[in-house]
Amino acid sequence: MRKTYLTMAVVLTLGTSMMLQSCLGSFALSNKVMNWNRQVGDKFVNELVFVAFWILPVYPMTFVADLLVINSIEFWSGENPIVAETKVVDGKDAKYLVQSDETGYTITNLSDKSQFRFNFDAADRSWSIEKDGIEQKFMTFVDDTHVKMITPDGSFQTVELSQQGVFAYEEMVGANNFYAAR
């Protein structure tokens, strides 16, 4: 019985010490994507982009990139590679080129040349995500009150930019699962 209390005390002490360390990092890539989303349009467009980014796993991918690569680089070098418009960053296993421009954002692994990019096409007013040369649109502005949004099966649905339209879209794609991670 005494051994159980000692084990619990050690587990609680270690768990608490891990939670209280100040080495979280700034999660700059995730924050940059979320800040970009806040500037895309009104609150309805922002909500639709949020849901689409969970369908296309943009948010999970940026979080993992921050957690495993970018925050580590920031911790050890003292510089955040996402802040600059173009910067080469030496990671533990590879070098990364982080670029932002007027039409989107690109992160390139210089060793294996893999890329992840957000693109805005002004001609058809659409946003897409590109990985390994494959581009997938996730949102197109139809007019001031409607957008076409990607669905889980890859088709597109016109969504009214209103509370009812956003709720209907969220219900259709099963967005309740996304809010648990929010």
N, C-alpha and C positions, 0 to 999 in steps of 0.2 A: 504494500500500500504506500509506504514511504517512497519507494522507487517510482511509482506512478506520479506522485506529486512533484518529484524532482524532474522527471521527464517532461511533464506539463510546463513546469517553470522554465526549463531550458528552451522548449519549443516557443513559448510565449515571448521570452526574452529575445530570441533570434528573430522571430517574426516581427516584433516591435522595432528592433534595431534596423531591419531591412526597410520598414515603412517610413522610418523617421530620418533616413539619410537624405541629404540635400543634393543628390546627384541625379536629378530627374532629366535634365536637359530641357531645351526650349521647345522641342517638337516643332521646329520651324517649318518643315515641309507640310505637315498636317495642318498647322495653323495657316500657312499661306494658301493652301487649297480651300480651307474653310473661309478665310477672309475673301478670297476670290469669289466664292459662292455668294457671300453676302453682297457683293457688288454687281452680280449678274442681272438682278432685276428686283422686283418687289418681293414681299415675303412669300407669296405664292410660288413664284419662280424659284426662289431659294429653297423652299421645301421640296419642290419637285426635283431639283438638282441633288439635294441631299439624299432623297430616296434612290434616284438613279445611280448615284455614286456608291450606294450599298449594293445595288444589283450588279454593277460592273466591277466590283470590289476595289474601287478607287480609295475610299477611306481606309479600309483594312490594309491595303498595300502601302499607302503613305505612312500609316502608323508603324507598320513593320519596318519600313525603310528608315524612319526616324529612330525607332527603338534599337535596331541592330547596327545601323551604319552611321547615320548623320549625327545622332546624339553622342556616339562614341568618338567620332571625329572632333566634335565640338569640345568634348571633355578633355581629350588628350592634346589637341592643338590650341585650344582656347579661341578658335574661330569657327563660326558657323558657315558652312559652304552654301547654304541656301540664301543668305543675305545678299551676296554679290550677284550681279546679272550674269556673269560668266566666270567660272572658277574651276580649276582642276584641283581635286582633293585626293590626297594619298590615303587610301583606306588600308586596312590590314591585309586584305587579299587582292585588292585591285585599286586602280585610279578611277575616279568618277569626274565627269564633266557635267556641271550644273549650269544650265542656260535658261534665261527668260528673255522673251522678246515681245513685240507688240501683238503677235498672233498666238502666243501660247508659252508653254513651259516644257523643257526637255531635261531629262536626267539620263546620262549615258555612262554605262560601264565601259571604260576604255579597253579592258582586257578582252571581254567577249563581245563587245559592241552592242550589247542589248540596250534597248531604250524604252522609255515610258514618256509619253507626251500628251498634253492637252492642246487641242487646236481649235481656234475660232475661225470659221469661214464667214467672212463678212458678206460674201455674195448671196449665200442662202441663209444667213443669220443662224448658223448652227454651231454647236459645240460637239467635239468628238474626243475620244481617247484613242491613242495609238500605242500599240506595243508590238515589237518585232515586225514592223512594217504593215501590220493589219490595223486599219482604222475603223472604229465603230462610233457612229453618231449616237448621242444619247439625248440630245434636245435640239429642237429647231423652233425658232420663234415664227408663228404663223401670222399673228397680228398683235396688237397691243393687249389683247385679252385672252389669247390662246397660244399654246405651244404643243408641239408633238413630242411626246416622251416615249422612251424605250420601255418595253415591257419585259418581263422575265423570259418570254419565249423569243425575243428578238424583234418582234413586230413593233409598230408605233401606234400610239393612241393619242388623239387630240384631247387636250386637257384645258378646261377653262381656268383662267387665273383668278380663282375665287376660292373661298373657304370650302364650298361644296365641291368644286372641281378637284381641289387638292385631296380632300377626304375621299372622294370617289376613286381617284388614282391610287392613293395609299391602300385602300381596301382591295382594289383589284390586284395589286402586286404583293399583297400580304405584308405591308410595311410595319405591322405591329411587331414583327420579329426584329426590325431595325431599331426600334425605340429602346429595346432592352439594352442595346450596346451604346446608346447615346449617352 
